[in-house]
Amino acid sequence: GYDPRGCTGQGLGYATANCGATHLSGSTHAVETDPLGGGEKSYLSPHGTKAKAHFVVFLQNLMEMTRDLGPIFKLDMMGKPLIIASGFDIVDELCDESRFDKAVRGALRKVRGIAGDGLFTGETQEPNWQKAHNILLPTFGRQAMANYMPMMQDVAGQLVTKWERLNADDEIDVVHDMTAVALDTIGICGFDYRFNSFYRRDYHPFIDALNRSLETAMVQRGLPFESAILRSRLNKLEADTEYMNKLVDDIIKERRESGAVANDLLNYMLQGVDKVTGESLSDENIRYQIITFLIAGHETTSGLLAFTINNLLKHPAVMTRARAEVDRVLGHDLTKSPTLRDISGLAYIRQILNESLRLHPTAPAMQLTPYEDTVIGGRYAVKKRYPILALTTVLHRDPKVWGENAHLFNPENFTPAKEKERPPHSYKPFGNGQRACIGSQFAMQESTLVIGMMLQRFNLIDHTNYQLKVKETLTFKPDNFRLQERNRTAADRERVLEETDRQISQATNAPLALKAGHNTPLTVLFGSNMGSARQIAQRLADEGGEQGYAVRLSSLDEAIDDLPDA
């Protein structure tokens, strides 16, 4: 037996589920609105005997189940046990790398057929994983990121050029274009190969082969007669894998034979030596790493960009403030490419990206397993190597950490002050510890650049009043998301400045919410008419209020007759 929180005594309570090729079946049939935007979902609950949870929204169904079963529960799927963890208190403990390791199981195990022992699908104890991690870690350092910047500018420029040439009634398939920009960026930065997605109607054949392979990996469940049922797809998977391997192997061979030197990941891998073992990566492992970067780069970054665009469209005030920052930092000269320093100045854009990753982490779960028999939360016994799935989607909405409005989009969650006070392990969009995504800074730099250049040039139009529906593959992405755009004008830029003035005026006149504290008077005054001083003053006032000051925010002109005593 088990209580509604999904636990009994020292062990774990569990909902028993039988897993079919397309659905789970087990206890009660319950229907809720999917908080990820997917409409109604059927899921397992502890109050009856029959339910269906389709695999196409499997993780979203698990997210719903946590409402009934609590932050930790166990499923038995055709004899394959799985613990589901979600609450901060539990996940915080699971992030202890001395006790828990990444588990390469399920669909991720199937992806090994494509990516081998690359960084994403390799076991932590495998020699090649540690060797590659040691060699590749510096390739995402500050100097390397500066080297990648011109290549990122190149691809982002192709995206905005395409949009600038669209007709007024043309629709943009957002996920398609964000996938194209992510793939092309990885292709150039990774191994100096151009997929040229913006010069094609369809994706490059390599990308079609990669996507088919990932889809086939996702549908395999180890069921009886599965190999016979999926024979056609498995044959295609074999052919696609052979094609991808040959293309990448030819690129590696050509680079080795030519002796060419480039500022890309391939060059680092060919020349890099692991300081621990004194060994280099084999050509086979380099191939696995390249395919890994393509999988991880195009799946996660494209999803982040698409979710961010949707969030901007649904929150006009955030859009206005973001545009104002872009206009201030990047300026109005569209012939000038943003520099690395410019991108570093887009602090509010970064907050928006981080908040989008909070509500919709494109990698929505972490697979973990204990090194030894252990007890979680002081009461839940877990055997050695038992599979645990930690739902990042739910962790990022835990009211204990994120407050009562955790389900709402709010970039203020990522002000410097908020980030400083938040507990470790409460925000995990890129995984945990040494197994966290090695390219997270790459993804954030690329995403900040793309969103910045987009807002600098275009007004985005939600012409269909799009209602978010999340598509599950290896990652999460918005499904069937389309928009239109209009090129920005000088008059539009003036309106953005006026709207920013109005928002700051409202903030000036509105009482600031203060943290209980000393209430020492703090007056913050701003001048100039370019917007920079106003935004800095607003940020200082917000941080002052959070620190317990009694804050007064005003313009210099308004305060001329009421200046505080020295």
N, C-alpha and C positions, 0 to 999 in steps of 0.2 A: 504494500500500500504506500501511498504518498500523499502529502498535503498539497494545497494549491501552490506552494512555493517550490514544489518539485523535489522535496528531500525528506528523508526519514532518518533520524538519529545520526550515527556516524557515517552512514552510507549515503548514496544518492537515490532519491526517488526517480522514477523514470516513466515516460510515456512510451509504451511499446508500439513500434511502427514496423509494418512490413513494406519493403521497398520493391516497387515494380519498375519497369523500364521507363515509365512516364509519370509515375505518381507514388506518393507514400500513402499507406492506409493504416489506420490504427484507431485511436480513441474518438472523441466527439467531433462532429462536424460543426464548426463554429465559423462565422463570417464576420470580419471586421474590415474597416477601411484601412488600406495599406498606407502607413505614414510616409512611405517613400514615393507615393504618388501613383501607385499601380492599380487603384480601384479596389474592388472586392477580392479577397483572397481566402481560400479555405485552408485551415491549418489544424494541427493537433492540439487538443486541450484535455485536461484530466477529468472531464465530467461525463464521458459517455463511451461509445464503442465504435464510431465510424467516422472517418475523415479522409479528405484528399488534399494533398499539398503538391501541386505540380512542380516538377523539377525546374521548369523554366523560371520560376520565382522562388526557388528553394530557400535561399538565404533570407529573402523578404518574409517568407512564411515563418522561418525560425525567429526572426525579429518580432513578429506578432506573438509567437508562442511565449516569449519571455514575459509578456504582460500577465499571462495566467500562471506560468510555471516558475517565474522568478529568475534571479540572476544566475542560477546554475541548475541544470537538470540533465538527465541522461536519456538518449534514444537508443533503441535496438532496431537497426534497419537490416532485416533479413540476416540476423546473426552477426551483423557488424556493429559493435557498440560505438557510441560517440557521446562525449560529454559536451554540452553547450554551456559556455560561460559568457557573461555579458556585463554584469555590474562592476563598477570601479573597484570596490573592495576585493572582488575575486580576481579581476584582470591584473590589478596592481601586484598581487602575489604571483600570478603566472608569469609576470615579466622578470622574475628573478632568474637570471641566466645560470646561476649556480645550481638550480633545481630543475629548470625546464629548458627544452631545446625546441627548435623548429621541427615540425613533423612534415615530411614530404610524403603525403598520402593522397588517396582519392584522385581527383582530376589532375592535381599537381604531379602525382606519380606518373600519370599517363603522358603529361607534357614532357617528361624525361625522354620519351621516344624521339622528341624533336630537339630538345635543348640539352640532353645529356646531363653531365655533372657541372653545368654552368652555375653561376652564382645564385640563380633563382630556384633551380630544381636540384642542386647538389645537396647531399647530406653534410652537416657541419663537420663530421669526423672524416670525410673523404679528403685525402691529401690534396687533390686538385682544387677543392673548394677553398681551403686555407691559403694555398699558394696563389690562386687567382685573386683572392681578397687582398692579400698583402701587396701584390703587384698593381692592382687596379685602384686601390684606395687613393693614391696620389693623383690619379687621372681626373679626379673630381675636386681637386684643390683649387685655390683661388687663381693661380696662374693658368691652370688648365682651363678653367671657366672663362678667363679672359681670352684664351686662344680660340675657344669655341664661338665666341660672340659674333665675329663676322659671318660665320656660317649660319648661325641662328638668324641674323639680320637678313641674309640672302633669302631664306625660305619664308620668313614672315613677310618680307617684301613681295614675294610671289603671291601670297595669300591676299594681301590688301590690294595689289594690282588687279587681281581677278575681280574682287568685289567692286573696285572703282569703275570697272567697265560693264557692270551689270545694268540691265534695263530696269526701269522703275517697277515693273510687274514681275521681275524674276524672283524666284524663291531660292533661298540658300538652305541646303541640307547641312545643318550645323555639325552633326557628328561626322559626316563624310569629310567636310573640309577641315575639321579639327584633327581627324585621323590622318588626313593627307599632310598637314603641316607637321604633325608629330613624327610621322614615318620619314618624311623627307629630311627633317632635322637630324634624326638618328642616323639615317643613311650617310649623310655628308660628314657629320661629326664623328660617326663611328668608324667608317671605313672608306670615306671619300667616294661614295657611290650615289649617283643621282637617280632616284625613282621617278622624278619628274611628274609627280602626281597632278600638278596644276597645268600640265600640257597634255593630259590624257582625259578621255571621257571616263574610263574605268581605271582601277588600280593597276599597278605593275603586276605581271604574272606571278612574281615572287610573293607579293602581298596576298594575292588570291590563294596561292598554295598555303601560305602561313595561316590565313583565316580559316580555310577548310580544315587544316590539321588541328587547329585549336578547337573548332566545333566538334570534330570527331572525338578528340580527347575528352570533351565535356560530356558527351552522351554515353560514354562507356561506363557501365556500372558493375561489371563482373557478374552479370546475370546468366542463368542457364540459356544456352543456345544463342548467346549474344553474338558470337563470332559468325554464326550462320546468318543471323538477321542483318548484321551490319557488314556482310561480306563486301558489298560494292564500295561502301565508304572506307573500309579498312584497306582494300586494294588501292583506292585513290590516295589514302594516307601514305601508303608505301611509296607510290610514284611521286607524290608531292615532296616527301622527305628526301628522296633521292635527288630530285630537281633542286631543292633548296641547298642541300649539302654540296652539290657540284658547283652551284653559282658562288657560294661563299668560299669553297676551297679554291676555285679559280682566282678569286680576288686575292686571297692570301698568297697563293703561288706567284701571281704576277707581281705583287708587292715585294716578296722576297727576292725574286729574280731581278727586278729592276733596281733594287737598292734605294728606291725613292724614299724621301723623308717627308712626312706630313704631320700637321698638328691634329691628329685624330687618334681615336682609341686603338685602332689597329696598330699604329706605329708604336704606341706605348706597350701594347701586348707583345709585339715582335721583339722589342728591345729590352723589355723589363726583366729583371731578375729578382726572385724572392730572396730577401736578405737572410731569411731563416734557413732555408734549405740550399740556397745558392743555385737553384734550378729556374729555368724558364718554362713558359707554357708550351705544350705541344701544339702543333697545327690543328689537331682534332679538337683540343680544348678551346683554342682560339675561335674555332668555328662555333662551338657551343656558346661561347660568350657573346659572339656577334648576334646569334639568333636570340639569345636571352635578352640582349639590349633591345632588339627589334620588338620582341613580345612585350616586355615590360614598358618600353618607351611609348609604343603606339597605343597600347591599351589604357594605361593609367593617365598619361598626359592629355590625351584626347578627351577622356571622360571628365577630367578636372576642368578643362577649358569649356566644354559644353555645359556642365552644371553651373559654372561661374557665369556664363552668358545668360542662362535662364534666370539665375538669381538676380542679376542686374536688371533684366527686363521686368521682373516682378517687384522690384523695389526702386521706384523712381528717385527717391531721395538719395539712396546710395549711389545710383547711377550719376546723378548730378554732382555729388561730391567727388566721385571718382573722375569724372570728366574735368572738373575744376583742377584736381591735382595733376592730371595729365597735361592740361593746357599750361599750367605753371611750370612743370618740370620739363616736358618735351617741347613746349612752344608750338608755334603755328607753321613753322617751316617744314613742309612735308618732304623736302628733298634731303633733309638731314636725318641720317639714321641715328636712333637712340644709342648712346654709349653705355658701357657698363656702369659708369657713374650715374647716368640718368636713371637707369633701371633701379639702382640702389636707392634713389630718391623717391620711388613710387611706393611709399610706405603703406598708404591706404589700399592700394591695389593688392599688396601682399596680404593685408588683413582680410580683404574680400576672398582671395584665393584660399587662405587658411580656413576661413569660415565655411567656404564651399566644401572643403575637404572634411570639415567636422561633420556637417549634416549629411554629406554624400561621399564618404571615402570611397574612391574608385576601387581600392582593394579592401573589400568590406569585412574581411575576417582574417584572423591569424590562426594557423594550425600549430599546435604545441603538443608536447608530450613530456612527462617527467622522466628524469634519468633513473630514479629509484622509486620504490613504493613511498607514498607521501600522503599527507593530509592537507586539504585545502580549506582555508577559512576556519581552521581549528576543529572541523567536524566532518568533512567530506573525504572519505578514504578513496585514494586513487592508486591503481596498480602501476608499476613500472611500464613505461612505453605505451600506456593507455592513451588513445587519441582524444584531444581536447580541441574544440573549435571556439575561439574567442571572437565574439561579434563586435567588431570595431564600431559598426553602425549604432549599436545600443550603448556601448561605452561612451560614445561622443554625445549621447543625449541623457546621460545620467544626471538627474536633478541635484544629486548630492554635490556634484562638481560644477554643473553648468547652470544651476538655478531652476526656478519653476518654469521659465520660458525656454527651456533647453531645446525645444522643438522648433523655435523661431530663428530665422536668419538674422544674425546681428554681428556685423564685423567688429563691433566694439569688444567682443570677446577676445580679440587679439591685439588690444593696445599693449604697449610694453608693461604697464602696471598690472594688467590682468594676467598676462603670461607669467609674470614674475611670481604672482601669488598662487597660481594654479599648481596642484600637486603633480609630481612626476607620474608618468604612465597613464595620465588621464586623456592624452591626445596621441593617437598612434596611427596616423594615416599612412605612414611608410614602413610599418612593422616595428620590430623591437630589437634593440641592442645590436650585436654584431651581425644579425641577420636582417637588419633594417635595409631598406632600399639604398644601395650605394649611390644611386643617381638622383637622390631627392633634390639636391641643390641645382642640378642640371634641369630637372623638371620645373622647379620654381622660377629659375632664371628665364627659361624659354616661355613659360606661361605669362610671367609678368611682362615680358617684351611683347608677346602677341596681343594680350589684352590692352596694353598701353597704346600700341600702334593702331589697334582697332578703334578705341575710343577717341583717339586723336583725329581720326578721319571720318568716322561714320556715326550717324544716328541709327540705332538698331530698333526695328519695328516688330512687335509681336502681333502680326496681322491675323493670326489664327486664334489668339487668346489661348495659347498652348497650355495644357494641363499636364503636369509632369507625370510621365509613366516611365518606370525604370526597367531597362532591359538587362537581364543577367546573362553574361557569358563567363569568361574567366574573371571579368571585372564588372562594375556597374557603369551604365551610360544611359542618358536620356534616349527614349525610343521615339522615332518619327518626329524629331524636333526640327522645325523649320522657321525661318524668319525672313524679313526683308530689311534692306538698309537704304539710307539716303546719305549722300556725301554731305558733310557738314559745311556750313557757310560762315562768313564773318558775322552775320546777324545772329546765327545760332550760338557762336562763341560768346557774343555779348549777352545773350539771354542766360547762358550758363553762369556768367559772372554776376548778373543781376539776381539770379535764383540763389546763388551762394551767399550774396549780401543779405537776402531776405532771411535765409536760414540762420545766419549768424546773428541777425537782428533779433530774431525770435529767441535764440539761445541767450542773447544778452539780457532780454527782458524777462526771461523765465527763471524762476528760482532753481538753483542747482541742488541736486540731491547730495547731501553730505553724509559721509561716513561718521558714525559716532566718534567723537574725538575732542581735540582741544579747542576747535572753533577760533583759532587765531585768524584775525582778518587778513585777507590776501586780495589785493587789487591787481588785476591783469588788464592792461590797456594796450590797444593796438593802433597803428597808423598805417599809412600808404593806401593805395587804391589798386594794388595788383593781386591781392588775395593771400600772399605768402604770410604776412604778419598776422592776418586775421586767423588763418588756420593754426599757426603756431600758438597764438594766444588762446584759442579754443582748446587746444590740446593741453596747454599748461593749466587752464582753468579746470578741465576735467580731472587731470591728475591731482591738482590741489584739493578738489572736493573729495577724491578717493582717499587722500591722506588726512582728512579731517579738518581742513582749513575752511573758514567761512569766506567763500570766494565771491568777488564782484568782478564781472567781466564787462568791459565797456570800450568804446572807441575814445581816442584822445580828444576828439572834438566834443563829444558829449560830456567828458569829464573835466573840461577846462576850468569850470567854476566850482568843481567839487573834488579837487585832488586830495588824497590822504595826507595827513601830517607826516613830516619826515621823522 
